[in-house]
Amino acid sequence: DREGIVSYLGVRVPSLKEIGIVLGSWVVILILILVVSTIVQLLGTETAANQSAELAMGNPAIIPLFVAASFLVIGPCEEILYRGVVQGRLRESLPAAPSIALAAAIFATIHVMALTGGLSARLTTISILFVPSLVFGAVYEYTENLVVPALLHGLHNAVIFTVLYVTVTQVDPNELPTVLGFFPV
């Protein structure tokens, strides 16, 4: 029944504190992504391209739709599956840390289907995607409210798409690889 599912997943309107957790956690993700991306660049490791980002770069007019979809579809649907179902089921038999790590690994790995490039580049990008996924999982564990990581995930993706939009429409095309190298789009 609906009540049972909502209760199992922990779905409720976020409190003001939980909205603060979304914003604070996004700052943590940003810092972690910048650190990891800097390390990747210093090592000279290639990252894979994301098919959605490539599509958006070719047609920037669709990026605002991707921003909206980040909050309305991508964040909620992926968080229902990876935090609500996968992490929730793992949590029934494992402690929090391994449940979060396993769900994050599954989340990051499944994104290989959306990536283009060589195996090494794909593995590097999967490793980068693992970082925000860990934060999504920790936030879900802490708040026990699926709406919070869904909003965080939506915000994270929306910011990436917004940066992509500004970059594609405002930056010299010769500078794109340098600018976009810091974002796992």
OpenMM code with the backbone's topology and positions (N, CA, C; nanometers):
from openmm import Vec3, app, unit

residues = "ASP ARG GLU GLY ILE VAL SER TYR LEU GLY VAL ARG VAL PRO SER LEU LYS GLU ILE GLY ILE VAL LEU GLY SER TRP VAL VAL ILE LEU ILE LEU ILE LEU VAL VAL SER THR ILE VAL GLN LEU LEU GLY THR GLU THR ALA ALA ASN GLN SER ALA GLU LEU ALA MET GLY ASN PRO ALA ILE ILE PRO LEU PHE VAL ALA ALA SER PHE LEU VAL ILE GLY PRO CYS GLU GLU ILE LEU TYR ARG GLY VAL VAL GLN GLY ARG LEU ARG GLU SER LEU PRO ALA ALA PRO SER ILE ALA LEU ALA ALA ALA ILE PHE ALA THR ILE HIS VAL MET ALA LEU THR GLY GLY LEU SER ALA ARG LEU THR THR ILE SER ILE LEU PHE VAL PRO SER LEU VAL PHE GLY ALA VAL TYR GLU TYR THR GLU ASN LEU VAL VAL PRO ALA LEU LEU HIS GLY LEU HIS ASN ALA VAL ILE PHE THR VAL LEU TYR VAL THR VAL THR GLN VAL ASP PRO ASN GLU LEU PRO THR VAL LEU GLY PHE PHE PRO VAL".split()
positions = [
    Vec3(0.0824, -0.1193, 0.0000),
    Vec3(0.0000, 0.0000, 0.0000),
    Vec3(0.0868, 0.1256, 0.0000),
    Vec3(0.0273, 0.2367, -0.0363),
    Vec3(0.1002, 0.3623, -0.0509),
    Vec3(0.1659, 0.4061, 0.0794),
    Vec3(0.0934, 0.3979, 0.1892),
    Vec3(0.1480, 0.4401, 0.3182),
    Vec3(0.2698, 0.3586, 0.3567),
    Vec3(0.2644, 0.2290, 0.3296),
    Vec3(0.3768, 0.1416, 0.3611),
    Vec3(0.5009, 0.1769, 0.2813),
    Vec3(0.4820, 0.2064, 0.1535),
    Vec3(0.5948, 0.2425, 0.0671),
    Vec3(0.6541, 0.3759, 0.1119),
    Vec3(0.5682, 0.4743, 0.1361),
    Vec3(0.6136, 0.6064, 0.1796),
    Vec3(0.6886, 0.5942, 0.3122),
    Vec3(0.6375, 0.5137, 0.4023),
    Vec3(0.7018, 0.4932, 0.5314),
    Vec3(0.8361, 0.4220, 0.5155),
    Vec3(0.8394, 0.3161, 0.4337),
    Vec3(0.9625, 0.2392, 0.4127),
    Vec3(1.0721, 0.3274, 0.3533),
    Vec3(1.0370, 0.4084, 0.2548),
    Vec3(1.1352, 0.4939, 0.1884),
    Vec3(1.1715, 0.6169, 0.2715),
    Vec3(1.0851, 0.6544, 0.3645),
    Vec3(1.1095, 0.7746, 0.4427),
    Vec3(1.0864, 0.8992, 0.3598),
    Vec3(0.9658, 0.9148, 0.3104),
    Vec3(0.9326, 1.0301, 0.2261),
    Vec3(0.8460, 1.1260, 0.3065),
    Vec3(0.8963, 1.2487, 0.3230),
    Vec3(0.8189, 1.3531, 0.3910),
    Vec3(0.8703, 1.4892, 0.3466),
    Vec3(0.7907, 1.5897, 0.3678),
    Vec3(0.8314, 1.7265, 0.3348),
    Vec3(0.9528, 1.7606, 0.4213),
    Vec3(1.0607, 1.8090, 0.3592),
    Vec3(1.1805, 1.8393, 0.4375),
    Vec3(1.1606, 1.9579, 0.5310),
    Vec3(1.2241, 1.9473, 0.6464),
    Vec3(1.2229, 2.0573, 0.7428),
    Vec3(1.3215, 2.1647, 0.6969),
    Vec3(1.3193, 2.2780, 0.7643),
    Vec3(1.4144, 2.3848, 0.7342),
    Vec3(1.5576, 2.3354, 0.7570),
    Vec3(1.5765, 2.2576, 0.8624),
    Vec3(1.7087, 2.1998, 0.8902),
    Vec3(1.7523, 2.1102, 0.7742),
    Vec3(1.6602, 2.0308, 0.7214),
    Vec3(1.6943, 1.9408, 0.6109),
    Vec3(1.7261, 2.0179, 0.4827),
    Vec3(1.6606, 2.1305, 0.4614),
    Vec3(1.6949, 2.2164, 0.3469),
    Vec3(1.8373, 2.2693, 0.3656),
    Vec3(1.8708, 2.3056, 0.4886),
    Vec3(2.0081, 2.3478, 0.5191),
    Vec3(2.1081, 2.2363, 0.4938),
    Vec3(2.0687, 2.1130, 0.5249),
    Vec3(2.1546, 1.9970, 0.4988),
    Vec3(2.1769, 1.9810, 0.3486),
    Vec3(2.0722, 2.0023, 0.2692),
    Vec3(2.0865, 1.9951, 0.1230),
    Vec3(2.1919, 2.0958, 0.0772),
    Vec3(2.1793, 2.2198, 0.1205),
    Vec3(2.2711, 2.3251, 0.0762),
    Vec3(2.4134, 2.3005, 0.1261),
    Vec3(2.4259, 2.2651, 0.2537),
    Vec3(2.5585, 2.2370, 0.3096),
    Vec3(2.6240, 2.1164, 0.2446),
    Vec3(2.5458, 2.0138, 0.2183),
    Vec3(2.5987, 1.8930, 0.1543),
    Vec3(2.6403, 1.9204, 0.0112),
    Vec3(2.5684, 2.0110, -0.0556),
    Vec3(2.6087, 2.0450, -0.1915),
    Vec3(2.7449, 2.1142, -0.1912),
    Vec3(2.7699, 2.1993, -0.0924),
    Vec3(2.9008, 2.2646, -0.0812),
    Vec3(3.0089, 2.1587, -0.0587),
    Vec3(2.9801, 2.0604, 0.0257),
    Vec3(3.0745, 1.9502, 0.0495),
    Vec3(3.1025, 1.8766, -0.0812),
    Vec3(2.9976, 1.8449, -0.1563),
    Vec3(3.0149, 1.7763, -0.2854),
    Vec3(3.1003, 1.8611, -0.3789),
    Vec3(3.0724, 1.9896, -0.3864),
    Vec3(3.1487, 2.0785, -0.4744),
    Vec3(3.2971, 2.0749, -0.4388),
    Vec3(3.3276, 2.0866, -0.3116),
    Vec3(3.4676, 2.0843, -0.2675),
    Vec3(3.5318, 1.9500, -0.3017),
    Vec3(3.4628, 1.8407, -0.2717),
    Vec3(3.5175, 1.7076, -0.3011),
    Vec3(3.5393, 1.6872, -0.4507),
    Vec3(3.4436, 1.7306, -0.5316),
    Vec3(3.4561, 1.7157, -0.6775),
    Vec3(3.5727, 1.7992, -0.7296),
    Vec3(3.5891, 1.9196, -0.6781),
    Vec3(3.7009, 2.0035, -0.7216),
    Vec3(3.8345, 1.9404, -0.6831),
    Vec3(3.8429, 1.8833, -0.5634),
    Vec3(3.9659, 1.8158, -0.5201),
    Vec3(3.9944, 1.6955, -0.6093),
    Vec3(3.8947, 1.6095, -0.6277),
    Vec3(3.9131, 1.4893, -0.7100),
    Vec3(3.9450, 1.5275, -0.8543),
    Vec3(3.8745, 1.6249, -0.9087),
    Vec3(3.8991, 1.6676, -1.0469),
    Vec3(4.0388, 1.7264, -1.0633),
    Vec3(4.0852, 1.7984, -0.9627),
    Vec3(4.2210, 1.8530, -0.9673),
    Vec3(4.3240, 1.7403, -0.9672),
    Vec3(4.3025, 1.6405, -0.8834),
    Vec3(4.3928, 1.5246, -0.8798),
    Vec3(4.3932, 1.4535, -1.0146),
    Vec3(4.2755, 1.4330, -1.0704),
    Vec3(4.2643, 1.3668, -1.2013),
    Vec3(4.3407, 1.4464, -1.3071),
    Vec3(4.3256, 1.5784, -1.3057),
    Vec3(4.3965, 1.6615, -1.4041),
    Vec3(4.5472, 1.6584, -1.3821),
    Vec3(4.5908, 1.6621, -1.2555),
    Vec3(4.7343, 1.6574, -1.2260),
    Vec3(4.7954, 1.5249, -1.2707),
    Vec3(4.7193, 1.4178, -1.2591),
    Vec3(4.7672, 1.2864, -1.3024),
    Vec3(4.7603, 1.2703, -1.4539),
    Vec3(4.6924, 1.3631, -1.5185),
    Vec3(4.6792, 1.3554, -1.6636),
    Vec3(4.5855, 1.2453, -1.7090),
    Vec3(4.4977, 1.2042, -1.6198),
    Vec3(4.4033, 1.0974, -1.6511),
    Vec3(4.2865, 1.1533, -1.7313),
    Vec3(4.2485, 1.0820, -1.8326),
    Vec3(4.1370, 1.1229, -1.9176),
    Vec3(4.0054, 1.0809, -1.8525),
    Vec3(3.9025, 1.1652, -1.8664),
    Vec3(3.7689, 1.1294, -1.8190),
    Vec3(3.6782, 1.1030, -1.9387),
    Vec3(3.5731, 1.0280, -1.9131),
    Vec3(3.4766, 0.9957, -2.0185),
    Vec3(3.3781, 1.1106, -2.0352),
    Vec3(3.3209, 1.1181, -2.1519),
    Vec3(3.2161, 1.2167, -2.1782),
    Vec3(3.0807, 1.1548, -2.1451),
    Vec3(2.9895, 1.2391, -2.1005),
    Vec3(2.8536, 1.1957, -2.0718),
    Vec3(2.7679, 1.2250, -2.1946),
    Vec3(2.6902, 1.1260, -2.2371),
    Vec3(2.6086, 1.1418, -2.3580),
    Vec3(2.5089, 1.2570, -2.3454),
    Vec3(2.4515, 1.2751, -2.2272),
    Vec3(2.3569, 1.3859, -2.2073),
    Vec3(2.4272, 1.5199, -2.2217),
    Vec3(2.5477, 1.5294, -2.1661),
    Vec3(2.6234, 1.6539, -2.1763),
    Vec3(2.6620, 1.6816, -2.3212),
    Vec3(2.7000, 1.5771, -2.3933),
    Vec3(2.7344, 1.5953, -2.5347),
    Vec3(2.6128, 1.6429, -2.6143),
    Vec3(2.4974, 1.5834, -2.5854),
    Vec3(2.3737, 1.6252, -2.6514),
    Vec3(2.3442, 1.7722, -2.6200),
    Vec3(2.3579, 1.8076, -2.4928),
    Vec3(2.3299, 1.9448, -2.4498),
    Vec3(2.4279, 2.0444, -2.5110),
    Vec3(2.5535, 2.0058, -2.5221),
    Vec3(2.6529, 2.0958, -2.5811),
    Vec3(2.6220, 2.1217, -2.7283),
    Vec3(2.5664, 2.0224, -2.7946),
    Vec3(2.5297, 2.0387, -2.9347),
    Vec3(2.4023, 2.1180, -2.9543),
    Vec3(2.3207, 2.1259, -2.8494),
    Vec3(2.1928, 2.1966, -2.8571),
    Vec3(2.1646, 2.2628, -2.7216),
    Vec3(2.2318, 2.3734, -2.6905),
    Vec3(2.2181, 2.4372, -2.5597),
    Vec3(2.0752, 2.4752, -2.5215),
    Vec3(1.9870, 2.4891, -2.6187),
    Vec3(1.8487, 2.5273, -2.5885),
    Vec3(1.7775, 2.4229, -2.5034),
    Vec3(1.8249, 2.2980, -2.5041),
    Vec3(1.7592, 2.1946, -2.4232),
    Vec3(1.8108, 2.1897, -2.2798),
    Vec3(1.9187, 2.2611, -2.2511),
    Vec3(1.9765, 2.2549, -2.1167),
    Vec3(1.8786, 2.3009, -2.0085),
    Vec3(1.8005, 2.4084, -2.0268),
    Vec3(1.7023, 2.4425, -1.9225),
    Vec3(1.6046, 2.3277, -1.8926),
    Vec3(1.5714, 2.2482, -1.9933),
    Vec3(1.4868, 2.1305, -1.9689),
    Vec3(1.5596, 2.0290, -1.8821),
    Vec3(1.6904, 2.0127, -1.9043),
    Vec3(1.7704, 1.9215, -1.8226),
    Vec3(1.7778, 1.9707, -1.6780),
    Vec3(1.7844, 2.1029, -1.6604),
    Vec3(1.7869, 2.1596, -1.5251),
    Vec3(1.6569, 2.1248, -1.4527),
    Vec3(1.5442, 2.1470, -1.5181),
    Vec3(1.4145, 2.1128, -1.4579),
    Vec3(1.4042, 1.9628, -1.4330),
    Vec3(1.4476, 1.8825, -1.5295),
    Vec3(1.4421, 1.7365, -1.5147),
    Vec3(1.5292, 1.6891, -1.3990),
    Vec3(1.6349, 1.7623, -1.3686),
    Vec3(1.7223, 1.7254, -1.2569),
    Vec3(1.6442, 1.7200, -1.1260),
    Vec3(1.5576, 1.8190, -1.1053),
    Vec3(1.4777, 1.8242, -0.9825),
    Vec3(1.3518, 1.7383, -0.9895),
    Vec3(1.2902, 1.7321, -1.1059),
    Vec3(1.1597, 1.6665, -1.1183),
    Vec3(1.1669, 1.5182, -1.1516),
    Vec3(1.2743, 1.4751, -1.2175),
    Vec3(1.2821, 1.3360, -1.2630),
    Vec3(1.4101, 1.2672, -1.2165),
    Vec3(1.5250, 1.3209, -1.2569),
    Vec3(1.6522, 1.2519, -1.2341),
    Vec3(1.6796, 1.2311, -1.0856),
    Vec3(1.6822, 1.3401, -1.0084),
    Vec3(1.7086, 1.3290, -0.8649),
    Vec3(1.6107, 1.2361, -0.7947),
    Vec3(1.4805, 1.2611, -0.8076),
    Vec3(1.3846, 1.1738, -0.7390),
    Vec3(1.3910, 1.0271, -0.7830),
    Vec3(1.3948, 1.0018, -0.9126),
    Vec3(1.3920, 0.8624, -0.9599),
    Vec3(1.5180, 0.7864, -0.9218),
    Vec3(1.6343, 0.8492, -0.9417),
    Vec3(1.7584, 0.7799, -0.9070),
    Vec3(1.7695, 0.7598, -0.7564),
    Vec3(1.7237, 0.8551, -0.6784),
    Vec3(1.7313, 0.8391, -0.5328),
    Vec3(1.6309, 0.7365, -0.4809),
    Vec3(1.5137, 0.7285, -0.5404),
    Vec3(1.4200, 0.6217, -0.5013),
    Vec3(1.4867, 0.4866, -0.5217),
    Vec3(1.5502, 0.4692, -0.6378),
    Vec3(1.6127, 0.3403, -0.6678),
    Vec3(1.7371, 0.3149, -0.5831),
    Vec3(1.8347, 0.4039, -0.5878),
    Vec3(1.9647, 0.3747, -0.5270),
    Vec3(1.9705, 0.3975, -0.3770),
    Vec3(1.9019, 0.4951, -0.3249),
    Vec3(1.8995, 0.5142, -0.1804),
    Vec3(1.7799, 0.4423, -0.1195),
    Vec3(1.6601, 0.4678, -0.1738),
    Vec3(1.5395, 0.4096, -0.1161),
    Vec3(1.5355, 0.2590, -0.1234),
    Vec3(1.5608, 0.2032, -0.2413),
    Vec3(1.5508, 0.0580, -0.2587),
    Vec3(1.6838, -0.0108, -0.2291),
    Vec3(1.7889, 0.0234, -0.3045),
    Vec3(1.9165, -0.0483, -0.2898),
    Vec3(1.9761, -0.0272, -0.1508),
    Vec3(1.9996, 0.0983, -0.1136),
    Vec3(2.0588, 0.1241, 0.0178),
    Vec3(1.9657, 0.0786, 0.1295),
    Vec3(1.8358, 0.1002, 0.1118),
    Vec3(1.7393, 0.0569, 0.2130),
    Vec3(1.7416, -0.0936, 0.2353),
    Vec3(1.7463, -0.1713, 0.1272),
    Vec3(1.7513, -0.3183, 0.1399),
    Vec3(1.8845, -0.3626, 0.2002),
    Vec3(1.9938, -0.3023, 0.1556),
    Vec3(2.1242, -0.3363, 0.2130),
    Vec3(2.1273, -0.3053, 0.3620),
    Vec3(2.0647, -0.1961, 0.3990),
    Vec3(2.0631, -0.1515, 0.5388),
    Vec3(1.9900, -0.2496, 0.6295),
    Vec3(1.9017, -0.3311, 0.5717),
    Vec3(1.8303, -0.4311, 0.6509),
    Vec3(1.9241, -0.5395, 0.7039),
    Vec3(2.0383, -0.5593, 0.6376),
    Vec3(2.1292, -0.6656, 0.6813),
    Vec3(2.2734, -0.6196, 0.7021),
    Vec3(2.3036, -0.4948, 0.6715),
    Vec3(2.4397, -0.4438, 0.6870),
    Vec3(2.4391, -0.3136, 0.7663),
    Vec3(2.5523, -0.2803, 0.8276),
    Vec3(2.5631, -0.1490, 0.8922),
    Vec3(2.5569, -0.0358, 0.7889),
    Vec3(2.5465, 0.0854, 0.8381),
    Vec3(2.5288, 0.2016, 0.7505),
    Vec3(2.6427, 0.2194, 0.6507),
    Vec3(2.7677, 0.2199, 0.6969),
    Vec3(2.8809, 0.2508, 0.6079),
    Vec3(2.8898, 0.1564, 0.4883),
    Vec3(2.8861, 0.0241, 0.5069),
    Vec3(2.8918, -0.0624, 0.3887),
    Vec3(2.7687, -0.0487, 0.2993),
    Vec3(2.6539, -0.0233, 0.3579),
    Vec3(2.5323, -0.0043, 0.2777),
    Vec3(2.5447, 0.1186, 0.1888),
    Vec3(2.5943, 0.2270, 0.2464),
    Vec3(2.6132, 0.3508, 0.1705),
    Vec3(2.7164, 0.3288, 0.0601),
    Vec3(2.8285, 0.2654, 0.0947),
    Vec3(2.9364, 0.2434, -0.0028),
    Vec3(2.8917, 0.1527, -0.1169),
    Vec3(2.8216, 0.0441, -0.0849),
    Vec3(2.7752, -0.0474, -0.1903),
    Vec3(2.6723, 0.0194, -0.2812),
    Vec3(2.5775, 0.0901, -0.2221),
    Vec3(2.4772, 0.1598, -0.3036),
    Vec3(2.5444, 0.2655, -0.3915),
    Vec3(2.6441, 0.3350, -0.3363),
    Vec3(2.7165, 0.4363, -0.4139),
    Vec3(2.7934, 0.3720, -0.5289),
    Vec3(2.8541, 0.2570, -0.5029),
    Vec3(2.9292, 0.1867, -0.6080),
    Vec3(2.8360, 0.1404, -0.7195),
    Vec3(2.7206, 0.0890, -0.6829),
    Vec3(2.6226, 0.0449, -0.7835),
    Vec3(2.5742, 0.1652, -0.8643),
    Vec3(2.5411, 0.2737, -0.7938),
    Vec3(2.4961, 0.3971, -0.8598),
    Vec3(2.5999, 0.4457, -0.9609),
    Vec3(2.7247, 0.4577, -0.9169),
    Vec3(2.8301, 0.5101, -1.0048),
    Vec3(2.8543, 0.4169, -1.1228),
    Vec3(2.8580, 0.2878, -1.0954),
    Vec3(2.8874, 0.1900, -1.2006),
    Vec3(2.7790, 0.1863, -1.3073),
    Vec3(2.6539, 0.1967, -1.2684),
    Vec3(2.5448, 0.1886, -1.3661),
    Vec3(2.5518, 0.3053, -1.4649),
    Vec3(2.6163, 0.4141, -1.4263),
    Vec3(2.6290, 0.5297, -1.5152),
    Vec3(2.7241, 0.5044, -1.6320),
    Vec3(2.7941, 0.3914, -1.6314),
    Vec3(2.8849, 0.3586, -1.7419),
    Vec3(2.8100, 0.3572, -1.8748),
    Vec3(2.6816, 0.3229, -1.8695),
    Vec3(2.6013, 0.3173, -1.9921),
    Vec3(2.5830, 0.4545, -2.0564),
    Vec3(2.5954, 0.5605, -1.9773),
    Vec3(2.5770, 0.6963, -2.0296),
    Vec3(2.7094, 0.7616, -2.0687),
    Vec3(2.8185, 0.6868, -2.0562),
    Vec3(2.9503, 0.7438, -2.0819),
    Vec3(3.0055, 0.6996, -2.2162),
    Vec3(3.0845, 0.7876, -2.2754),
    Vec3(3.1549, 0.7527, -2.3985),
    Vec3(3.3035, 0.7729, -2.3734),
    Vec3(3.3838, 0.6919, -2.4371),
    Vec3(3.5284, 0.7006, -2.4204),
    Vec3(3.5854, 0.5642, -2.3890),
    Vec3(3.7152, 0.5601, -2.3711),
    Vec3(3.7838, 0.4352, -2.3427),
    Vec3(3.7550, 0.3830, -2.2033),
    Vec3(3.7967, 0.2597, -2.1781),
    Vec3(3.7716, 0.1946, -2.0492),
    Vec3(3.8330, 0.2732, -1.9340),
    Vec3(3.9568, 0.3159, -1.9497),
    Vec3(4.0249, 0.3914, -1.8449),
    Vec3(3.9506, 0.5215, -1.8142),
    Vec3(3.9073, 0.5907, -1.9181),
    Vec3(3.8331, 0.7163, -1.9004),
    Vec3(3.7002, 0.6907, -1.8303),
    Vec3(3.6345, 0.5823, -1.8670),
    Vec3(3.5061, 0.5493, -1.8031),
    Vec3(3.5261, 0.5152, -1.6559),
    Vec3(3.6300, 0.4375, -1.6250),
    Vec3(3.6575, 0.4017, -1.4855),
    Vec3(3.6905, 0.5258, -1.4024),
    Vec3(3.7640, 0.6181, -1.4604),
    Vec3(3.7954, 0.7431, -1.3902),
    Vec3(3.6674, 0.8205, -1.3599),
    Vec3(3.5805, 0.8319, -1.4573),
    Vec3(3.4555, 0.9058, -1.4379),
    Vec3(3.3651, 0.8357, -1.3371),
    Vec3(3.3600, 0.7034, -1.3416),
    Vec3(3.2816, 0.6285, -1.2428),
    Vec3(3.3351, 0.6569, -1.1025),
    Vec3(3.4674, 0.6629, -1.0893),
    Vec3(3.5278, 0.6936, -0.9590),
    Vec3(3.4879, 0.8328, -0.9114),
    Vec3(3.4830, 0.9277, -1.0041),
    Vec3(3.4415, 1.0639, -0.9687),
    Vec3(3.2941, 1.0649, -0.9270),
    Vec3(3.2092, 0.9920, -0.9994),
    Vec3(3.0658, 0.9866, -0.9670),
    Vec3(3.0392, 0.9199, -0.8319),
    Vec3(3.1304, 0.8341, -0.7891),
    Vec3(3.1177, 0.7664, -0.6605),
    Vec3(3.1155, 0.8680, -0.5455),
    Vec3(3.1887, 0.9781, -0.5619),
    Vec3(3.2025, 1.0780, -0.4551),
    Vec3(3.0687, 1.1427, -0.4178),
    Vec3(2.9968, 1.2060, -0.5112),
    Vec3(2.8681, 1.2633, -0.4695),
    Vec3(2.7688, 1.1564, -0.4253),
    Vec3(2.7796, 1.0372, -0.4832),
    Vec3(2.6886, 0.9296, -0.4446),
    Vec3(2.7072, 0.8914, -0.2978),
    Vec3(2.8307, 0.8936, -0.2503),
    Vec3(2.8547, 0.8685, -0.1075),
    Vec3(2.7850, 0.9735, -0.0217),
    Vec3(2.7919, 1.0984, -0.0661),
    Vec3(2.7272, 1.2067, 0.0093),
    Vec3(2.5756, 1.1897, 0.0060),
    Vec3(2.5194, 1.1548, -0.1109),
    Vec3(2.3746, 1.1305, -0.1187),
    Vec3(2.3343, 1.0230, -0.0174),
    Vec3(2.4124, 0.9148, -0.0128),
    Vec3(2.3815, 0.8041, 0.0781),
    Vec3(2.3935, 0.8434, 0.2241),
    Vec3(2.4972, 0.9194, 0.2576),
    Vec3(2.5159, 0.9633, 0.3959),
    Vec3(2.4026, 1.0562, 0.4393),
    Vec3(2.3604, 1.1425, 0.3492),
    Vec3(2.2505, 1.2347, 0.3790),
    Vec3(2.1211, 1.1568, 0.4018),
    Vec3(2.0975, 1.0557, 0.3201),
    Vec3(1.9774, 0.9728, 0.3387),
    Vec3(1.9829, 0.9008, 0.4731),
    Vec3(2.0972, 0.8456, 0.5050),
    Vec3(2.1133, 0.7745, 0.6321),
    Vec3(2.0901, 0.8688, 0.7495),
    Vec3(2.1442, 0.9888, 0.7409),
    Vec3(2.1340, 1.0844, 0.8504),
    Vec3(1.9920, 1.1368, 0.8683),
    Vec3(1.9275, 1.1728, 0.7575),
    Vec3(1.7953, 1.2364, 0.7674),
    Vec3(1.6804, 1.1362, 0.7695),
    Vec3(1.7036, 1.0171, 0.7164),
    Vec3(1.5975, 0.9166, 0.7001),
    Vec3(1.4796, 0.9735, 0.6214),
    Vec3(1.5108, 1.0643, 0.5296),
    Vec3(1.4092, 1.1294, 0.4469),
    Vec3(1.4587, 1.1293, 0.3029),
    Vec3(1.3984, 1.0489, 0.2182),
    Vec3(1.4418, 1.0337, 0.0796),
    Vec3(1.4326, 1.1631, -0.0003),
    Vec3(1.3465, 1.2535, 0.0405),
    Vec3(1.3316, 1.3800, -0.0310),
    Vec3(1.4606, 1.4625, -0.0220),
    Vec3(1.5323, 1.4498, 0.0877),
    Vec3(1.6537, 1.5298, 0.1071),
    Vec3(1.7630, 1.4918, 0.0063),
    Vec3(1.8028, 1.3638, -0.0058),
    Vec3(1.9022, 1.3332, -0.1099),
    Vec3(1.8485, 1.3542, -0.2516),
    Vec3(1.7177, 1.3405, -0.2711),
    Vec3(1.6606, 1.3668, -0.4043),
    Vec3(1.6782, 1.5145, -0.4410),
    Vec3(1.6538, 1.6038, -0.3454),
    Vec3(1.6756, 1.7473, -0.3696),
    Vec3(1.8243, 1.7773, -0.3902),
    Vec3(1.9087, 1.7146, -0.3091),
    Vec3(2.0534, 1.7337, -0.3214),
    Vec3(2.1025, 1.6861, -0.4577),
    Vec3(2.0578, 1.5700, -0.4988),
    Vec3(2.0954, 1.5140, -0.6289),
    Vec3(2.0461, 1.6062, -0.7408),
    Vec3(1.9221, 1.6513, -0.7296),
    Vec3(1.8679, 1.7431, -0.8295),
    Vec3(1.9465, 1.8726, -0.8357),
    Vec3(1.9808, 1.9273, -0.7198),
    Vec3(2.0596, 2.0504, -0.7145),
    Vec3(2.1966, 2.0291, -0.7781),
    Vec3(2.2597, 1.9187, -0.7436),
    Vec3(2.3922, 1.8874, -0.7983),
    Vec3(2.3882, 1.8813, -0.9513),
    Vec3(2.2947, 1.8050, -1.0044),
    Vec3(2.2837, 1.7932, -1.1503),
    Vec3(2.2446, 1.9263, -1.2146),
    Vec3(2.1526, 1.9988, -1.1513),
    Vec3(2.1082, 2.1271, -1.2064),
    Vec3(2.2235, 2.2265, -1.2141),
    Vec3(2.3081, 2.2274, -1.1129),
    Vec3(2.4240, 2.3174, -1.1155),
    Vec3(2.5188, 2.2776, -1.2282),
    Vec3(2.5426, 2.1477, -1.2445),
    Vec3(2.6298, 2.1015, -1.3534),
    Vec3(2.5726, 2.1448, -1.4882),
    Vec3(2.4429, 2.1239, -1.5080),
    Vec3(2.3817, 2.1640, -1.6353),
    Vec3(2.3837, 2.3161, -1.6537),
    Vec3(2.3666, 2.3911, -1.5448),
    Vec3(2.3710, 2.5371, -1.5536),
    Vec3(2.5113, 2.5846, -1.5909),
    Vec3(2.6126, 2.5259, -1.5272),
    Vec3(2.7511, 2.5597, -1.5617),
    Vec3(2.7780, 2.5238, -1.7074),
    Vec3(2.7276, 2.4088, -1.7492),
    Vec3(2.7434, 2.3674, -1.8888),
    Vec3(2.6794, 2.4703, -1.9824),
    Vec3(2.5594, 2.5150, -1.9474),
    Vec3(2.4879, 2.6130, -2.0301),
    Vec3(2.5668, 2.7434, -2.0409),
    Vec3(2.6090, 2.7950, -1.9270),
    Vec3(2.6845, 2.9206, -1.9267),
    Vec3(2.8148, 2.9030, -2.0045),
    Vec3(2.8796, 2.7901, -1.9838),
    Vec3(3.0060, 2.7639, -2.0524),
    Vec3(2.9874, 2.7561, -2.2032),
    Vec3(2.8886, 2.6801, -2.2457),
    Vec3(2.8660, 2.6607, -2.3898),
    Vec3(2.8203, 2.7895, -2.4572),
    Vec3(2.7427, 2.8697, -2.3863),
    Vec3(2.6888, 2.9906, -2.4500),
    Vec3(2.7745, 3.1148, -2.4285),
    Vec3(2.8657, 3.1125, -2.3306),
    Vec3(2.9401, 3.2340, -2.2972),
    Vec3(3.0922, 3.2226, -2.3097),
    Vec3(3.1452, 3.1020, -2.3236),
    Vec3(3.2901, 3.0821, -2.3235),
    Vec3(3.3383, 3.0527, -2.4648),
    Vec3(3.4572, 3.0990, -2.4951),
    Vec3(3.5209, 3.0703, -2.6240),
    Vec3(3.5285, 2.9185, -2.6419),
    Vec3(3.4805, 2.8654, -2.7535),
    Vec3(3.4802, 2.7203, -2.7760),
    Vec3(3.6170, 2.6546, -2.7578),
    Vec3(3.7254, 2.7279, -2.7804),
    Vec3(3.8594, 2.6720, -2.7614),
    Vec3(3.8917, 2.6475, -2.6144),
    Vec3(3.8198, 2.7142, -2.5245),
    Vec3(3.8421, 2.6999, -2.3814),
    Vec3(3.7549, 2.5914, -2.3182),
    Vec3(3.6588, 2.5376, -2.3912),
    Vec3(3.5645, 2.4409, -2.3342),
    Vec3(3.6314, 2.3209, -2.2687),
    Vec3(3.7268, 2.2534, -2.3322),
    Vec3(3.7863, 2.1363, -2.2661),
    Vec3(3.8487, 2.1705, -2.1315),
    Vec3(3.9123, 2.2871, -2.1201),
    Vec3(3.9738, 2.3280, -1.9944),
    Vec3(3.8677, 2.3539, -1.8882),
    Vec3(3.7659, 2.4280, -1.9232),
    Vec3(3.6605, 2.4626, -1.8274),
    Vec3(3.5832, 2.3384, -1.7853),
    Vec3(3.5415, 2.2576, -1.8815),
    Vec3(3.4575, 2.1418, -1.8511),
    Vec3(3.5347, 2.0277, -1.7876),
    Vec3(3.6670, 2.0328, -1.7921),
    Vec3(3.7472, 1.9276, -1.7305),
    Vec3(3.7271, 1.9164, -1.5809),
    Vec3(3.6773, 2.0215, -1.5178),
    Vec3(3.6554, 2.0199, -1.3738),
    Vec3(3.5195, 1.9638, -1.3339),
    Vec3(3.4342, 1.9350, -1.4306),
    Vec3(3.2999, 1.8887, -1.3986),
    Vec3(3.2726, 1.7545, -1.4639),
    Vec3(3.2292, 1.6553, -1.3855),
    Vec3(3.1988, 1.5232, -1.4426),
    Vec3(3.0625, 1.5234, -1.5097),
    Vec3(3.0514, 1.5966, -1.6196),
    Vec3(2.9230, 1.6058, -1.6895),
    Vec3(2.9037, 1.4882, -1.7826),
] * unit.nanometer
topology = app.Topology()
chain = topology.addChain("A")
for resn in residues:
    res = topology.addResidue(resn, chain)
    for name in ("N", "CA", "C"):
        topology.addAtom(name, app.Element.getBySymbol(name[0]), res)
